[in-house]
Amino acid sequence: MNEILFIVSILFNFIGIIISYKIFRKTGLFVWVAISTIIANIEATKCIDMFGISVTLGNVIYSTIFLATDILSEMYGGKEARRAVKIGFFSMLVFTVLTQIDLLFIPNSQDLVNDSMHIIFGFMPRFCFASILTYIISNTLDTYLYDIIKNKLPQDKFLWVRNNCSTMISQLIDSILFTFIAFVGIYSWKVVINLTIVTYTVKLIVAILDTPFIYIAKKIERKFKQN
């Protein structure tokens, strides 16, 4: 069941990006990045078993941020892609601070959700730091790598190369940094390395599957220019 939902989730997210881009264009991608950073942090609190391995939710929608910034890099340039990264960083920072403030409020006798909020939003400071730091480093790296590859290869060709290479490299850095910052000292080195491999594998699958959708976005952009 989880495997089927995984595929459905991937398709829904990719189609959502395309619809957002088609309707709202650049603004739609900015909004998608902001929403994704928040949802990914919430989903990451839930663990599931899938394909015989244990993973946390949030990897799929977090990975779609890289597709959104790649589309921005392709259509509008690296400057706009990095602007989206900054918007996502600001959204994540505000979300983290506000949820931690919310947890400090004393609930009244009628409250039903305080315990659940502490479970979902009661992140350890170390995890918050790991999430924010790895986000800004890996996503910024992705935009620069995309620009470098785009300038080195013919821009009318090799779209799949710059999309996949920039994402795969930056996602690898993301997976290594996050698991090492968040879990070294908590789990054994063997567990940390396994977590890194599993996390990166999931993100790698999403990165490969997003390739057709950047071509769809490119086609949409051509139609915009023709009209």
Secondary structure as the mmCIF struct_conf table of DSSP 4:
data_model
#
loop_
_struct_conf.conf_type_id
_struct_conf.id
_struct_conf.beg_label_comp_id
_struct_conf.beg_label_asym_id
_struct_conf.beg_label_seq_id
_struct_conf.end_label_comp_id
_struct_conf.end_label_asym_id
_struct_conf.end_label_seq_id
HELX_RH_AL_P HELX_RH_AL_P1 ASN A 2 PHE A 24
TURN_TY1_P TURN_TY1_P1 ARG A 25 ARG A 25
HELX_RH_AL_P HELX_RH_AL_P2 LYS A 26 GLU A 43
TURN_TY1_P TURN_TY1_P2 ALA A 44 THR A 45
STRN STRN1 CYS A 47 MET A 50
TURN_TY1_P TURN_TY1_P3 PHE A 51 GLY A 52
STRN STRN2 ILE A 53 THR A 56
TURN_TY1_P TURN_TY1_P4 LEU A 57 GLY A 58
HELX_RH_AL_P HELX_RH_AL_P3 ASN A 59 TYR A 76
HELX_RH_AL_P HELX_RH_AL_P4 GLY A 78 LEU A 104
BEND BEND1 PHE A 105 PHE A 105
HELX_LH_PP_P HELX_LH_PP_P1 ILE A 106 PRO A 107
TURN_TY1_P TURN_TY1_P5 SER A 109 GLN A 110
BEND BEND2 LEU A 112 VAL A 113
HELX_RH_AL_P HELX_RH_AL_P5 ASN A 114 PHE A 121
HELX_RH_AL_P HELX_RH_AL_P6 PRO A 125 LYS A 152
BEND BEND3 LEU A 153 LEU A 153
TURN_TY1_P TURN_TY1_P6 GLN A 155 ASP A 156
BEND BEND4 LYS A 157 LYS A 157
HELX_RH_AL_P HELX_RH_AL_P7 LEU A 159 PHE A 183
STRN STRN3 VAL A 184 VAL A 184
TURN_TY1_P TURN_TY1_P7 GLY A 185 ILE A 186
STRN STRN4 TYR A 187 TYR A 187
HELX_RH_AL_P HELX_RH_AL_P8 TRP A 189 LEU A 209
TURN_TY1_P TURN_TY1_P8 ASP A 210 ASP A 210
HELX_RH_AL_P HELX_RH_AL_P9 THR A 211 GLN A 226
#
